[in-house]
Protein backbone atom coordinates (compact mmCIF):
# COMPACT_ATOMS: atom_id res chain seq x y z
CA UNK A 1 0.00 0.00 0.00
CA UNK A 2 2.81 2.40 0.91
CA UNK A 3 4.67 1.50 -2.27
CA UNK A 4 1.54 2.17 -4.29
CA UNK A 5 1.15 5.56 -2.67
CA UNK A 6 4.73 6.35 -3.67
CA UNK A 7 4.14 5.27 -7.25
CA UNK A 8 0.81 7.02 -7.63
CA UNK A 9 0.56 10.69 -6.66
CA UNK A 10 -2.47 11.78 -4.68
CA UNK A 11 -4.08 15.15 -4.16
CA UNK A 12 -2.43 16.74 -1.15
CA UNK A 13 -3.86 19.62 0.79
CA UNK A 14 -2.18 19.15 4.17
CA UNK A 15 1.33 18.19 5.11
CA UNK A 16 1.48 16.29 8.41
CA UNK A 17 4.16 17.32 10.89
CA UNK A 18 7.67 16.17 9.93
CA UNK A 19 6.51 14.95 6.53
CA UNK A 20 7.51 16.06 3.06
CA UNK A 21 5.55 16.38 -0.14
CA UNK A 22 7.20 15.47 -3.42
CA UNK A 23 5.53 17.27 -6.29
CA UNK A 24 6.42 16.76 -9.93
CA UNK A 25 7.27 20.12 -11.54
CA UNK A 26 4.41 19.71 -14.01
CA UNK A 27 1.93 19.14 -11.16
CA UNK A 28 3.19 22.08 -9.13
CA UNK A 29 1.66 25.51 -8.95
CA UNK A 30 3.13 27.74 -11.67
CA UNK A 31 6.18 29.52 -10.32
CA UNK A 32 6.70 33.19 -11.01
CA UNK A 33 9.87 33.50 -13.10
CA UNK A 34 12.10 36.46 -13.79
CA UNK A 35 10.10 39.02 -15.71
CA UNK A 36 12.45 39.91 -18.55
CA UNK A 37 9.84 40.89 -21.13
CA UNK A 38 10.06 44.61 -20.37
CA UNK A 39 13.86 44.77 -20.38
CA UNK A 40 14.37 44.97 -24.14
CA UNK A 41 17.79 44.59 -25.74
CA UNK A 42 20.89 44.05 -23.62
CA UNK A 43 22.93 47.22 -23.24
CA UNK A 44 26.28 46.69 -25.01
CA UNK A 45 29.38 48.79 -25.30
CA UNK A 46 30.67 49.71 -28.76
CA UNK A 47 33.53 47.24 -28.43
CA UNK A 48 31.13 44.37 -27.68
CA UNK A 49 28.99 45.40 -30.65
CA UNK A 50 32.05 45.48 -32.93
CA UNK A 51 33.20 42.12 -31.59
CA UNK A 52 29.84 40.61 -32.42
CA UNK A 53 30.00 42.08 -35.93
CA UNK A 54 33.46 40.54 -36.38
CA UNK A 55 32.06 37.25 -35.11
CA UNK A 56 29.35 37.39 -37.73
CA UNK A 57 31.89 37.83 -40.51
CA UNK A 58 34.05 35.04 -39.09
CA UNK A 59 31.12 32.64 -39.01
CA UNK A 60 30.13 33.34 -42.59
CA UNK A 61 33.74 32.87 -43.75
CA UNK A 62 34.15 29.63 -41.83
CA UNK A 63 30.93 28.19 -43.17
CA UNK A 64 32.07 28.92 -46.71
CA UNK A 65 35.44 27.28 -45.99
CA UNK A 66 33.79 24.14 -44.63
CA UNK A 67 31.52 24.00 -47.65
CA UNK A 68 34.59 24.24 -49.89
CA UNK A 69 36.37 21.53 -47.89
CA UNK A 70 33.41 19.15 -48.04
CA UNK A 71 33.00 19.69 -51.79
CA UNK A 72 36.75 19.17 -52.20
CA UNK A 73 36.67 15.89 -50.28
CA UNK A 74 33.65 14.77 -52.30
CA UNK A 75 35.64 15.38 -55.50
CA UNK A 76 33.09 17.91 -56.73
CA UNK A 77 35.81 20.49 -57.49
CA UNK A 78 37.64 18.26 -59.96
CA UNK A 79 40.67 15.92 -59.61
CA UNK A 80 43.24 18.74 -59.27
CA UNK A 81 41.44 20.18 -56.24
CA UNK A 82 42.58 17.35 -53.96
CA UNK B 1 15.51 40.35 -9.44
CA UNK B 2 14.59 36.76 -8.72
CA UNK B 3 11.14 36.76 -7.12
CA UNK B 4 10.42 34.65 -4.05
CA UNK B 5 8.67 31.39 -4.69
CA UNK B 6 4.96 31.78 -4.95
CA UNK B 7 4.42 28.59 -3.03
CA UNK B 8 6.60 26.16 -1.17
CA UNK B 9 5.03 22.77 -1.50
CA UNK B 10 7.66 20.67 0.21
CA UNK B 11 7.97 21.50 3.87
CA UNK B 12 9.15 19.86 7.04
CA UNK B 13 8.38 20.75 10.60
CA UNK B 14 4.96 21.96 11.62
CA UNK B 15 1.82 20.87 9.85
CA UNK B 16 1.08 23.05 6.86
CA UNK B 17 -1.87 23.56 4.58
CA UNK B 18 -1.47 23.87 0.84
CA UNK B 19 -3.58 24.60 -2.17
CA UNK B 20 -4.42 21.16 -3.60
CA UNK B 21 -1.48 19.71 -5.55
CA UNK B 22 -0.81 16.20 -6.80
CA UNK B 23 2.13 14.76 -4.92
CA UNK B 24 3.53 12.04 -2.72
CA UNK B 25 3.73 12.45 1.06
CA UNK B 26 6.87 10.89 2.52
CA UNK B 27 8.38 10.82 5.97
CA UNK B 28 12.04 10.36 5.28
CA UNK B 29 14.09 13.34 4.16
CA UNK B 30 16.35 10.95 2.24
CA UNK B 31 13.41 9.48 0.33
CA UNK B 32 12.11 12.98 -0.29
CA UNK B 33 15.44 13.95 -1.84
CA UNK B 34 15.62 10.81 -3.99
CA UNK B 35 12.05 11.19 -5.26
CA UNK B 36 12.49 14.92 -5.89
CA UNK B 37 15.63 14.16 -7.89
CA UNK B 38 13.74 11.53 -9.90
CA UNK B 39 10.98 14.01 -10.75
CA UNK B 40 13.56 16.53 -11.96
CA UNK B 41 15.76 13.92 -13.67
CA UNK B 42 15.53 13.73 -17.45
CA UNK B 43 16.56 16.82 -19.42
CA UNK B 44 20.22 16.53 -18.32
CA UNK B 45 20.58 12.87 -19.23
CA UNK B 46 18.65 13.27 -22.47
CA UNK B 47 20.58 16.31 -23.71
CA UNK B 48 23.89 14.61 -23.02
CA UNK B 49 23.13 11.11 -24.26
CA UNK B 50 21.18 12.28 -27.31
CA UNK B 51 24.41 13.96 -28.31
CA UNK B 52 25.88 10.46 -28.70
CA UNK B 53 23.88 10.36 -31.92
CA UNK B 54 24.64 8.60 -35.20
CA UNK B 55 27.31 11.13 -36.12
CA UNK B 56 28.94 10.70 -32.73
CA UNK B 57 28.93 6.90 -33.08
CA UNK B 58 30.62 7.27 -36.42
CA UNK B 59 33.18 9.82 -35.20
CA UNK B 60 34.12 7.97 -31.97
CA UNK B 61 34.28 4.58 -33.68
CA UNK B 62 36.42 6.07 -36.45
CA UNK B 63 38.71 7.61 -33.83
CA UNK B 64 39.14 4.17 -32.25
CA UNK B 65 39.59 2.42 -35.58
CA UNK B 66 42.30 4.87 -36.71
CA UNK B 67 44.08 5.72 -33.48
CA UNK B 68 43.13 2.92 -31.07
CA UNK B 69 42.76 4.12 -27.50
CA UNK B 70 45.13 7.07 -27.94
CA UNK B 71 42.39 9.73 -28.09
CA UNK B 72 40.50 8.63 -24.97
CA UNK B 73 42.06 11.44 -22.93
CA UNK B 74 40.24 13.99 -25.08
CA UNK B 75 36.94 12.61 -23.81
CA UNK B 76 38.09 13.03 -20.22
CA UNK B 77 38.84 16.72 -20.91
CA UNK B 78 35.48 17.15 -22.63
CA UNK B 79 33.59 15.85 -19.57
CA UNK B 80 33.94 19.02 -17.42
CA UNK B 81 33.70 21.20 -20.52
CA UNK B 82 30.34 19.80 -21.55
CA UNK B 83 29.09 19.93 -17.94
CA UNK B 84 30.09 23.58 -17.38
CA UNK B 85 28.37 24.68 -20.57
CA UNK B 86 25.14 22.84 -19.89
CA UNK B 87 25.10 23.90 -16.23
CA UNK B 88 24.85 27.51 -17.41
CA UNK B 89 21.89 26.51 -19.55
CA UNK B 90 20.25 24.95 -16.48
CA UNK B 91 20.52 28.19 -14.51
CA UNK B 92 19.28 30.31 -17.39
CA UNK B 93 16.35 27.98 -18.09
CA UNK B 94 15.22 27.73 -14.48
CA UNK B 95 15.58 31.45 -13.77
CA UNK B 96 13.73 32.68 -16.86
CA UNK B 97 11.42 29.77 -17.71
CA UNK B 98 12.13 30.62 -21.34
CA UNK B 99 14.00 28.91 -24.15
CA UNK B 100 17.43 29.93 -25.41
CA UNK B 101 16.19 31.23 -28.77
CA UNK B 102 13.66 33.45 -27.01
CA UNK B 103 16.36 34.89 -24.74
CA UNK B 104 18.75 35.64 -27.64
CA UNK B 105 15.92 37.25 -29.57
CA UNK B 106 14.90 39.35 -26.61
CA UNK B 107 18.32 40.47 -25.36
CA UNK B 108 20.34 40.72 -28.60
CA UNK B 109 17.64 41.90 -30.95
CA UNK B 110 15.91 40.61 -34.04
CA UNK B 111 19.01 40.24 -36.25
CA UNK B 112 20.97 38.03 -33.86
CA UNK B 113 17.82 36.16 -32.93
CA UNK B 114 17.17 35.28 -36.57
CA UNK B 115 20.86 34.57 -37.22
CA UNK B 116 21.03 32.12 -34.32
CA UNK B 117 17.77 30.53 -35.34
CA UNK B 118 18.82 30.08 -38.99
CA UNK B 119 22.21 28.70 -37.90
CA UNK B 120 20.51 26.29 -35.56
CA UNK B 121 17.94 25.14 -38.09
CA UNK B 122 20.60 24.64 -40.78
CA UNK B 123 22.96 22.53 -38.67
CA UNK B 124 20.04 20.70 -37.07
CA UNK B 125 18.51 19.79 -40.40
CA UNK B 126 21.80 18.58 -41.87
CA UNK B 127 22.35 16.55 -38.71
CA UNK B 128 18.87 15.02 -39.02
CA UNK B 129 19.73 13.88 -42.54
CA UNK B 130 22.80 12.11 -41.16
CA UNK B 131 20.68 10.46 -38.44
CA UNK B 132 18.34 8.96 -41.01
CA UNK B 133 21.27 8.06 -43.25
CA UNK B 134 22.71 6.07 -40.34
CA UNK B 135 19.35 4.37 -39.75
CA UNK B 136 19.24 3.48 -43.43
CA UNK B 137 22.80 2.14 -43.36
CA UNK B 138 22.27 0.02 -40.24
CA UNK B 139 18.98 -1.36 -41.58
CA UNK B 140 20.54 -2.35 -44.89
CA UNK B 141 23.24 -4.28 -42.99
CA UNK B 142 20.43 -6.05 -41.11
CA UNK B 143 18.81 -7.00 -44.44
CA UNK B 144 15.85 -4.67 -43.84
CA UNK B 145 14.94 -2.51 -46.82
CA UNK B 146 15.57 1.17 -45.94
CA UNK B 147 12.53 2.09 -48.07
CA UNK B 148 10.44 0.35 -45.41
CA UNK B 149 12.57 0.90 -42.32
CA UNK B 150 13.31 4.63 -42.68
CA UNK B 151 9.66 5.73 -43.06
CA UNK B 152 8.77 3.40 -40.19
CA UNK B 153 11.43 5.02 -37.99
CA UNK B 154 10.06 8.46 -38.95
CA UNK B 155 6.53 7.38 -38.02
CA UNK B 156 7.74 6.02 -34.65
CA UNK B 157 9.61 9.29 -33.97
CA UNK B 158 6.58 11.39 -34.83
CA UNK B 159 4.29 9.17 -32.74
CA UNK B 160 6.65 9.52 -29.76
CA UNK B 161 5.99 13.25 -29.68
CA UNK B 162 2.39 13.42 -30.88
CA UNK B 163 0.95 10.65 -28.73
CA UNK B 164 0.85 12.34 -25.39
CA UNK B 165 2.48 14.86 -23.09
CA UNK B 166 5.93 15.70 -21.89
CA UNK B 167 6.10 12.95 -19.29
CA UNK B 168 5.49 10.10 -21.71
CA UNK B 169 8.02 11.49 -24.18
CA UNK B 170 10.58 11.87 -21.39
CA UNK B 171 10.02 8.33 -20.08
CA UNK B 172 10.47 6.80 -23.53
CA UNK B 173 13.53 8.93 -24.27
CA UNK B 174 15.22 8.17 -20.91
CA UNK B 175 14.63 4.46 -21.62
CA UNK B 176 16.30 4.85 -25.02
CA UNK B 177 19.23 6.64 -23.32
CA UNK B 178 19.66 3.75 -20.90
CA UNK B 179 19.73 1.28 -23.80
CA UNK B 180 23.09 2.83 -24.63
CA UNK B 181 24.48 0.87 -21.67
CA UNK B 182 24.80 -1.79 -24.36
CA UNK B 183 27.98 0.00 -25.52
CA UNK B 184 29.60 -0.97 -22.22
CA UNK B 185 28.72 -4.62 -22.91
CA UNK B 186 30.25 -4.29 -26.39
CA UNK B 187 33.42 -2.75 -24.97
CA UNK B 188 33.76 -5.62 -22.50
CA UNK B 189 33.06 -8.20 -25.19
CA UNK B 190 35.83 -6.97 -27.50
CA UNK B 191 38.32 -7.39 -24.61
CA UNK B 192 40.48 -4.26 -24.69
CA UNK B 193 43.68 -4.05 -22.68
CA UNK B 194 42.48 -2.34 -19.51
CA UNK B 195 45.98 -1.13 -18.67
CA UNK B 196 46.22 0.57 -22.05
CA UNK B 197 42.72 2.05 -21.67
CA UNK B 198 43.60 3.45 -18.25
CA UNK B 199 46.90 4.88 -19.51
CA UNK B 200 45.35 6.46 -22.63
CA UNK B 201 42.53 7.98 -20.58
CA UNK B 202 44.68 9.66 -17.96
CA UNK B 203 47.93 10.32 -19.85
CA UNK B 204 47.42 12.66 -22.84
CA UNK B 205 49.44 11.80 -25.90
CA UNK B 206 49.59 12.22 -29.66
CA UNK B 207 49.06 9.04 -31.70
CA UNK B 208 51.88 7.54 -33.73
CA UNK B 209 52.48 9.65 -36.83
CA UNK B 210 52.20 12.96 -35.02
CA UNK B 211 49.84 15.83 -35.74
CA UNK B 212 48.42 15.26 -39.21
CA UNK B 213 45.57 16.83 -41.16
CA UNK B 214 43.32 13.83 -40.60
CA UNK B 215 44.06 13.77 -36.86
CA UNK B 216 43.32 17.50 -36.53
CA UNK B 217 40.11 17.13 -38.51
CA UNK B 218 39.06 14.18 -36.35
CA UNK B 219 39.85 15.94 -33.05
CA UNK B 220 37.74 18.94 -34.12
CA UNK B 221 34.99 16.53 -35.14
CA UNK B 222 35.17 14.86 -31.69
CA UNK B 223 34.86 18.24 -29.98
CA UNK B 224 32.07 19.23 -32.36
CA UNK B 225 30.14 16.07 -31.71
CA UNK B 226 30.59 16.09 -27.92
CA UNK B 227 29.44 19.69 -27.47
CA UNK B 228 26.85 20.74 -30.03
CA UNK B 229 24.94 24.04 -30.42
CA UNK B 230 21.53 22.35 -30.41
CA UNK B 231 22.20 21.15 -26.86
CA UNK B 232 22.08 24.70 -25.51
CA UNK B 233 18.72 25.33 -27.14
CA UNK B 234 17.33 21.90 -26.32
CA UNK B 235 18.06 21.76 -22.60
CA UNK B 236 16.87 25.28 -21.89
CA UNK B 237 13.61 24.72 -23.76
CA UNK B 238 13.20 21.30 -22.15
CA UNK B 239 13.65 22.81 -18.68
CA UNK B 240 11.15 25.54 -19.52
CA UNK B 241 8.66 22.97 -20.85
CA UNK B 242 9.09 20.79 -17.75
CA UNK B 243 8.59 23.93 -15.63
CA UNK B 244 11.55 23.22 -13.34
CA UNK B 245 11.48 25.38 -10.22
CA UNK B 246 14.13 27.49 -8.50
CA UNK B 247 14.37 24.79 -5.82
CA UNK B 248 15.21 22.22 -8.53
CA UNK B 249 18.51 23.83 -9.52
CA UNK B 250 20.73 21.48 -7.52
CA UNK B 251 18.89 18.39 -8.81
CA UNK B 252 18.99 19.66 -12.39
CA UNK B 253 22.75 20.19 -11.98
CA UNK B 254 23.12 16.61 -10.68
CA UNK B 255 21.03 15.33 -13.59
CA UNK B 256 23.30 17.19 -16.00
CA UNK B 257 26.47 15.96 -14.33
CA UNK B 258 25.34 12.31 -14.30
CA UNK B 259 24.28 12.71 -17.93
CA UNK B 260 27.72 14.05 -18.81
CA UNK B 261 29.50 11.17 -17.07
CA UNK B 262 27.19 8.59 -18.68
CA UNK B 263 27.70 10.10 -22.12
CA UNK B 264 31.48 10.26 -21.87
CA UNK B 265 31.65 6.64 -20.63
CA UNK B 266 29.47 5.51 -23.53
CA UNK B 267 31.59 7.56 -25.98
CA UNK B 268 34.73 5.89 -24.61
CA UNK B 269 33.13 2.48 -25.15
CA UNK B 270 32.39 3.44 -28.77
CA UNK B 271 36.09 4.23 -29.21
CA UNK B 272 36.95 0.84 -27.73
CA UNK B 273 34.66 -0.85 -30.27
CA UNK B 274 36.60 0.97 -33.00
CA UNK B 275 39.85 -0.01 -31.32
CA UNK B 276 38.85 -3.68 -31.70
CA UNK B 277 38.75 -3.19 -35.48
CA UNK B 278 42.23 -1.67 -35.39
CA UNK B 279 43.55 -4.54 -33.25
CA UNK B 280 42.29 -7.06 -35.81
CA UNK B 281 43.74 -5.04 -38.69
CA UNK B 282 40.34 -4.22 -40.19
CA UNK B 283 39.88 -1.18 -42.40
CA UNK B 284 37.22 1.39 -41.47
CA UNK B 285 34.60 2.82 -43.78
CA UNK B 286 31.59 3.19 -41.48
CA UNK B 287 30.39 1.70 -38.15
CA UNK B 288 27.93 -0.70 -39.79
CA UNK B 289 30.60 -2.16 -42.05
CA UNK B 290 32.91 -2.40 -39.04
CA UNK B 291 30.22 -4.30 -37.11
CA UNK B 292 30.00 -6.81 -39.95
CA UNK B 293 33.78 -7.19 -40.13
CA UNK B 294 34.08 -7.62 -36.35
CA UNK B 295 31.52 -10.43 -36.47
CA UNK B 296 34.25 -12.98 -37.33
CA UNK B 297 36.32 -12.07 -34.27
CA UNK B 298 33.79 -10.97 -31.67
CA UNK B 299 30.63 -12.88 -32.53
CA UNK B 300 27.06 -12.14 -33.51
CA UNK B 301 26.29 -10.21 -30.31
CA UNK B 302 28.77 -7.44 -31.13
CA UNK B 303 27.57 -7.17 -34.72
CA UNK B 304 23.86 -6.99 -33.84
CA UNK B 305 24.42 -4.75 -30.82
CA UNK B 306 26.43 -2.17 -32.80
CA UNK B 307 23.83 -2.07 -35.58
CA UNK B 308 20.90 -1.79 -33.15
CA UNK B 309 22.64 0.84 -31.03
CA UNK B 310 23.44 2.83 -34.17
CA UNK B 311 19.71 2.97 -34.84
CA UNK B 312 19.01 3.83 -31.21
CA UNK B 313 21.59 6.62 -31.32
CA UNK B 314 19.99 8.04 -34.47
CA UNK B 315 16.48 7.85 -33.00
CA UNK B 316 17.61 9.61 -29.83
CA UNK B 317 19.45 12.29 -31.77
CA UNK B 318 16.50 12.83 -34.11
CA UNK B 319 13.89 13.34 -31.41
CA UNK B 320 16.10 15.72 -29.40
CA UNK B 321 17.37 17.73 -32.36
CA UNK B 322 13.94 18.01 -33.99
CA UNK B 323 12.46 19.15 -30.69
CA UNK B 324 15.18 21.76 -30.24
CA UNK B 325 14.27 23.11 -33.70
CA UNK B 326 10.54 23.08 -32.93
CA UNK B 327 10.92 24.73 -29.54
CA UNK B 328 13.28 27.39 -30.91
CA UNK B 329 11.06 28.16 -33.89
CA UNK B 330 7.98 28.33 -31.67
CA UNK B 331 9.75 30.67 -29.22
CA UNK B 332 10.90 33.08 -31.92
CA UNK B 333 7.60 33.03 -33.80
CA UNK B 334 5.65 33.43 -30.56
CA UNK B 335 3.68 30.25 -31.21
CA UNK B 336 2.49 28.00 -28.38
CA UNK B 337 5.30 25.46 -28.01
CA UNK B 338 4.95 22.77 -25.41
CA UNK B 339 4.75 19.00 -25.33
CA UNK B 340 2.11 19.48 -22.65
CA UNK B 341 -0.22 21.08 -25.18
CA UNK B 342 -2.49 19.09 -27.47
CA UNK B 343 -1.88 19.32 -31.22
CA UNK B 344 -4.83 21.65 -31.80
CA UNK B 345 -3.39 24.20 -29.34
CA UNK B 346 0.19 24.14 -30.67
CA UNK B 347 -0.14 23.19 -34.36
CA UNK B 348 2.94 25.16 -35.50
CA UNK B 349 5.18 23.52 -32.90
CA UNK B 350 4.14 19.99 -33.81
CA UNK B 351 4.13 20.74 -37.54
CA UNK B 352 7.75 21.94 -37.36
CA UNK B 353 8.71 18.67 -35.66
CA UNK B 354 6.86 16.58 -38.25
CA UNK B 355 8.39 18.54 -41.16
CA UNK B 356 11.94 18.20 -39.75
CA UNK B 357 11.59 14.45 -39.24
CA UNK B 358 9.64 13.77 -42.43
CA UNK B 359 11.82 15.83 -44.76
CA UNK B 360 15.10 14.45 -43.41
CA UNK B 361 13.78 10.89 -43.79
CA UNK B 362 12.63 11.63 -47.35
CA UNK B 363 16.00 13.09 -48.38
CA UNK B 364 17.82 9.97 -47.18
CA UNK B 365 15.69 7.79 -49.42
CA UNK B 366 17.13 9.63 -52.43
CA UNK B 367 20.17 7.44 -53.23
CA UNK B 368 23.81 8.53 -53.55
CA UNK B 369 24.73 10.60 -50.47
CA UNK B 370 28.25 9.89 -49.11
CA UNK B 371 27.31 9.22 -45.47
CA UNK B 372 30.74 9.38 -43.84
CA UNK B 373 31.58 12.67 -45.53
CA UNK B 374 28.26 14.30 -44.60
CA UNK B 375 28.57 13.16 -40.98
CA UNK B 376 32.10 14.48 -40.61
CA UNK B 377 31.18 17.74 -42.39
CA UNK B 378 28.21 18.33 -40.08
CA UNK B 379 30.27 17.68 -36.96
CA UNK B 380 32.92 20.14 -38.11
CA UNK B 381 30.30 22.76 -38.99
CA UNK B 382 28.79 22.34 -35.52
CA UNK B 383 32.28 22.67 -34.01
CA UNK B 384 32.79 25.97 -35.84
CA UNK B 385 29.46 27.40 -34.78
CA UNK B 386 29.75 26.33 -31.16
CA UNK B 387 32.09 29.12 -29.92
CA UNK B 388 29.68 31.82 -31.08
CA UNK B 389 26.73 30.03 -29.50
CA UNK B 390 28.62 29.82 -26.21
CA UNK B 391 29.50 33.52 -26.42
CA UNK B 392 25.80 34.38 -26.42
CA UNK B 393 25.29 32.00 -23.51
CA UNK B 394 28.19 33.59 -21.68
CA UNK B 395 26.80 37.11 -22.23
CA UNK B 396 23.35 36.01 -21.05
CA UNK B 397 24.80 34.41 -17.92
CA UNK B 398 26.44 37.74 -17.07
CA UNK B 399 23.18 39.59 -17.55
CA UNK B 400 22.45 40.76 -14.01
CA UNK B 401 19.29 42.55 -15.14
CA UNK B 402 17.79 39.17 -16.02
CA UNK B 403 19.42 36.72 -13.64
CA UNK B 404 20.13 38.76 -10.55
CA UNK B 405 22.90 37.86 -8.11
CA UNK B 406 21.60 34.34 -7.41
CA UNK B 407 21.97 32.85 -10.89
CA UNK B 408 24.50 35.09 -12.61
CA UNK B 409 27.95 33.66 -13.41
CA UNK B 410 30.58 33.79 -10.68
CA UNK B 411 34.07 35.06 -11.63
CA UNK B 412 35.40 31.49 -11.73
CA UNK B 413 32.55 30.52 -14.08
CA UNK B 414 33.66 33.28 -16.42
CA UNK B 415 37.31 32.21 -16.30
CA UNK B 416 36.39 28.62 -17.12
CA UNK B 417 33.99 29.62 -19.87
CA UNK B 418 36.27 32.12 -21.58
CA UNK B 419 39.01 29.47 -21.52
CA UNK B 420 36.63 27.02 -23.20
CA UNK B 421 35.62 29.64 -25.77
CA UNK B 422 39.28 30.48 -26.56
CA UNK B 423 40.19 26.79 -26.98
CA UNK B 424 37.19 26.24 -29.24
CA UNK B 425 38.13 29.27 -31.32
CA UNK B 426 41.71 27.99 -31.64
CA UNK B 427 40.36 24.66 -32.93
CA UNK B 428 38.16 26.58 -35.35
CA UNK B 429 41.12 28.60 -36.59
CA UNK B 430 43.19 25.42 -37.05
CA UNK B 431 40.36 24.05 -39.15
CA UNK B 432 40.26 27.28 -41.15
CA UNK B 433 44.01 27.09 -41.74
CA UNK B 434 43.74 23.46 -42.77
CA UNK B 435 40.90 24.18 -45.18
CA UNK B 436 42.53 27.30 -46.64
CA UNK B 437 45.99 25.73 -46.89
CA UNK B 438 45.64 21.93 -47.01
CA UNK B 439 49.42 21.39 -47.22
CA UNK B 440 50.03 23.14 -43.90
CA UNK B 441 49.79 19.82 -42.02
CA UNK B 442 51.35 16.54 -43.16
CA UNK B 443 48.70 14.44 -44.90
CA UNK B 444 49.38 11.28 -42.86
Interface residues (C-beta under 8 A of the other chain):
Chain A: X5 X6 X9 X10 X11 X12 X13 X14 X15 X16 X17 X18 X19 X20 X21 X22 X23 X24 X25 X26 X27 X28 X29 X30 X31 X32 X33 X34 X35 X36 X37 X39 X40 X41 X42 X48 X52 X55 X56 X58 X59 X61 X62 X63 X65 X66 X68 X69 X70 X72 X73 X74
Chain B: X1 X2 X3 X5 X6 X7 X9 X10 X11 X12 X13 X14 X15 X16 X17 X18 X19 X20 X21 X22 X23 X24 X25 X26 X27 X28 X29 X32 X35 X36 X39 X40 X95 X96 X97 X98 X103 X106 X107 X108 X109 X112 X115 X119 X166 X167 X242 X243 X244 X245 X246 X248 X340 X370 X373 X374 X377 X380 X381 X384 X385 X388 X391 X395 X399 X401 X402 X403 X404 X428 X431 X432 X434 X435 X436 X438
